[in-house]
Amino acid sequence: MKELMELTVSLGSELMTTVRLATGGICSAAGLDLERSEDCKVCVTESLLLLLHAGYRRARVKFSSEEGLRVALSGEGEAGEEHPVPEDEISAALIGALAEEADTRRDGGRVQGVSFKFGL
């Protein structure tokens, strides 16, 4: 597995666009087609929202190549108060539907991380 890029970002709407743009560039470099790149960007955004609603203020986003593109996102630092919304279940289902492989790590129901893979 070859690490392509790792970011640690503050979870706020002002950086979501930046992370989406970076994701698009990584998808292109990894050889994903446009449709899979768009799906990957959706998965990254939904994963960040899940971590935000779980009470994290920062997240680590790690991109690596492994027969395609693998993305691992995790909450960073101490999680604050959770703010779950009904849409969180939709986000998790969407990630599972779009990615070839998807895993959501939870601790007592609280999302701690999300990882997924897109093949070539």
N, C-alpha and C positions, 0 to 999 in steps of 0.2 A: 504494500500500500504506500503510495506516494502522497505526502502532504502537499497541498497546493497553496493554502492560505488559511490563516487563523485570525479572527477578529474578536475583540472584546468590546462590546458596545453598551452604551447606556440605553435602557429600554424606554423609548419615548417616540412619539410620532414623528418628531423632526429627523430622526435617523433611519426610519423605516425605508424611505426612498433611497438613501445612500446604500443600505444593506441590499436592497433589491437590485440596484445598479451593479454593485460588486458581484452579486450572485449571477447576474446575466453575463458578465465578463468571464467569470470562472466557468460557467456552463459552456460558453463558446470555446474557451481554451481546452476544455475537457472533451470537446467534440460532440456535444449534444445538439440535436437539431432544434429549430425554433420552437416547435410545439412542446418538446420536453423541457426546454429552457424556461418557457412560460410556466409550465406545471411546477418546476423546481422553485421558481420565484414565489409562486403561491404557497408552496409548502413551507418555505423559509418564513414568509410573512405570518402565516397562521401559527407556526411554531413559536415565533417571537411573541405573538399575542397570548398564546397559552402560558408562556413563562411570565409575562407581564401580569396576567390575571392571577397567577400563582403567588404573586407578591414579590417577585424579584425586580431589582432595579437595574441590574446589568445581566448581560448574557454573553456567553462565548459561542462563537460560530466557527466551526472547523470544517474545511472542505478538503477532501482527499480523493485521489483517483484509485479506483479498485474495480476494474472491468466496467467502467462508467464513472459516475460521480456519487460519492457518499458524503452526506452532510450530517454533522452532529451538532446539536445545539444544547446548551445546558445553562441553567440559572447560575449566576455568580454571586458570591457573598451570602449573607444572611437573608433569608426570605422574610418579608414583612407580612402584613395582613393580606390574606387571600381575598380576591374580588372575582369569584367565579361568575360567569354569565352563561345563560343557556346556549349561547353560540359556541362555547368551548367544545361541546360534544360534536357539533357540526364541523368545527375546525379539525378535530382529531379524525373524524370520519373522512373528511376531504383529503387529508394527508395520506390516510390509508388507501384511499381510492386512486389517487394520482401517482403515488410512488410504487415502485416494484416491491420494495421491502420497506416497512415502517415499524418503529418501536417507540413507545412512549414510556419513559421511566417515571414511576410515581412512588411517593412515600406517604402512606396513609391517605391516599387520594390526591395529594398535592403533586402537580407535575413538576419534575425536577429536570427533565431533559427529553429531547425528541431526536431521533435519528432516522434517516431514510436514505434510499439509494435509487438512482436512475441509471439504467444500463444504456449502452450505446445502441 
